[in-house]
Amino acid sequence: MEDINGKPMRTRVLLMEDDESQAALIRKKLQQAFFDVTVCQDVATGLRLSEEQKFVVAIVDLDLGGTSGFDFVRGLNRIGINTKVILHSVDSTFESAKDGLNLGVFAYVEKGRYDNQLIEQCHRAATAYLSDNLDVANEEIAFQLRLLE
């Protein structure tokens, strides 16, 4: 897909990772897969950036040096931002996956697994985000049409 100037459109991704070398590696791989990546290292910055910019996907580490990626997800839910969240963590317990799903997380990808799996989940999340927004737009159009009748 291209923008009005003919440039390829890139899906905007927020990467929350406090390990700088891990963040640089993930960022590079995502950029090679044509994602526009912004990196931050903490929940407060992630929430501020999410309010200022429109991210389609957020890749969130669970352990952010004293805070939890779940705090970020709760914050997004509280302020009503519908970014699709992918948890990316070494903590692959059933409990953490269940907690994430209960908070509305889109997917869970274990760190150190397959880079392609993370990229694939980003593509799936972007598709789901677009579909959700299309559904909302269609509902709004239907509502407007009913008002005009």
C-alpha angles and dihedrals in degrees: 000000000000134000124236090276093055094252118137111260114234125205110244113236129185112209114199107193127140095196103087096202092048090047092050092050094048092044092053093049092048092048090051086055089054100258123141103229131199116186128207133165107212144044097245093053091044092054092046091050091047091056093047098043134032111243119187094196134021120197106202131190112215095219109055100169101283100347131073129240084227087068088060092050091049089050092052090049092048094053094040101244112154099205111147108243125211115191111218113187147132087233099093099165122140089239094057092047091048092048090051093050090049088056092051099258112168099217146347122224120182115229116248093027120103122330089207089059091058092047091047091052090050090055091047091048091050091051091049091048092053092046092051092050092047090052091052091048092049091050090051092050091049090050092050091049091052089052091053094051 
